[in-house]
Amino acid sequence: MVRVAIGQLTSTASMAHNLQQVKFLVMSAVQAGARALFLPEASDYVASSAEESVRLVKSVRESEFVKGLCAEARREALPLHVGIHEPGDSPGKIKNTLLWINEDGQITQRYQKIHLFDVDIKDGPVLKESNSVEPGTKILPPFDTAVGKVGSAICFDLRFPEISLALRRQGADILTFPSAFTVPTGRAHWEVLLRARAIETQSYVIAAAQVGRHNEKRVSYGHSMIVDPWGRVLAELGGGEDATEEDSPALATAEIDLDLVAKVRREVPLRRRTDVYPEI
Ligand SMILES: O=C(O)CNC(=O)[C@H](CS)NC(=O)CCC(=O)C(=O)O
């Protein structure tokens, strides 16, 4: 058994402020005895427009936020899983990136979000992530960590079971979905989707999320969650309409039991009928 932590925060356009919040979460995770801390998508900043998002972006070498995180990880010997932005390959574009920073403070894994959130919901959010973000083109092969084999995806990727099934097939014990869900879609779909991915892949799901008001235009749902391979919610933070100051920054922990992963997979074998439908 090994303890993991999820950290929830309200990132703004100030990277210095966001780094302060994350430092508090690192300290809390260490105090709680966690062996890894999982942070939300876009922890470095949440901007109020595509233009501002592009204007704020820094390479990881130049980002005070990422350099600060690497220093924290090394000082506390605590691996960090964190969503940030990076400059894109074409001008005027950025990447929505996930980093694994190991206990030596080194960036050892990187994933670029492959599904972009372009939605136009009547009386709801209108967001065109592709205005500023370049989609990734690869799945990051699941990687070994002190808490298990981690398969990473980001936020809207959660809605596409194919990526979760691919990560599971490549050996993941834990799926992660660092997120910044909107309030209406979160209320309708967040928990159901997370638990469905956990149940159908028979894996832990760790989903750290942004919460509350980032700026005049943007509010996030919160409800960061850890789900076990049987679909039980082991830990959940607050959010939604009733978000309070206690919800940000906030930390929760749970125990990862890899024997439970093996047990669930043994007891309920999911033998696919790939003679009937294509393997994904
Ligand atoms: O803009 C940034 O910097 C950070 N990125 C995000 O907030 C992204 C793209 S706008 N949000 C989502 O994918 C929400 C998905 C969602 O809410 C759903 O699937 O219902």
The ligand as an SDF file (V2000), in Angstrom:
LIG
                    3D

 20 19  0  0  0  0  0  0  0  0999 V2000
   -7.3970   26.6480  -20.8960 O   0  0  0  0  0  0  0  0  0  0  0  0
   -6.4760   26.1890  -20.2140 C   0  0  0  0  0  0  0  0  0  0  0  0
   -5.4330   26.8000  -20.0000 O   0  0  0  0  0  0  0  0  0  0  0  0
   -6.6710   24.8520  -19.5790 C   0  0  0  0  0  0  0  0  0  0  0  0
   -7.4360   23.9740  -20.3520 N   0  0  0  0  0  0  0  0  0  0  0  0
   -8.7320   23.7330  -20.1340 C   0  0  0  0  0  0  0  0  0  0  0  0
   -9.3490   24.3090  -19.2530 O   0  0  0  0  0  0  0  0  0  0  0  0
   -9.3960   22.7030  -21.0200 C   0  0  0  0  0  0  0  0  0  0  0  0
   -9.5490   23.2600  -22.4010 C   0  0  0  0  0  0  0  0  0  0  0  0
  -10.5080   24.7240  -22.5010 S   0  0  0  0  0  0  0  0  0  0  0  0
  -10.6410   22.3130  -20.4430 N   0  0  0  0  0  0  0  0  0  0  0  0
  -11.2640   21.1800  -20.7670 C   0  0  0  0  0  0  0  0  0  0  0  0
  -10.7720   20.3550  -21.5440 O   0  0  0  0  0  0  0  0  0  0  0  0
  -12.6090   20.9850  -20.0840 C   0  0  0  0  0  0  0  0  0  0  0  0
  -13.3190   19.7240  -20.4700 C   0  0  0  0  0  0  0  0  0  0  0  0
  -14.7000   19.7000  -19.9550 C   0  0  0  0  0  0  0  0  0  0  0  0
  -15.1330   20.5370  -19.1750 O   0  0  0  0  0  0  0  0  0  0  0  0
  -15.5940   18.6150  -20.4140 C   0  0  0  0  0  0  0  0  0  0  0  0
  -15.1440   17.6740  -21.0950 O   0  0  0  0  0  0  0  0  0  0  0  0
  -16.7840   18.7110  -20.1030 O   0  0  0  0  0  0  0  0  0  0  0  0
  1  2  2  0
  2  3  1  0
  2  4  1  0
  4  5  1  0
  5  6  1  0
  6  7  2  0
  6  8  1  0
  8  9  1  0
  8 11  1  0
  9 10  1  0
 11 12  1  0
 12 13  2  0
 12 14  1  0
 14 15  1  0
 15 16  1  0
 16 17  2  0
 16 18  1  0
 18 19  2  0
 18 20  1  0
M  END
$$$$
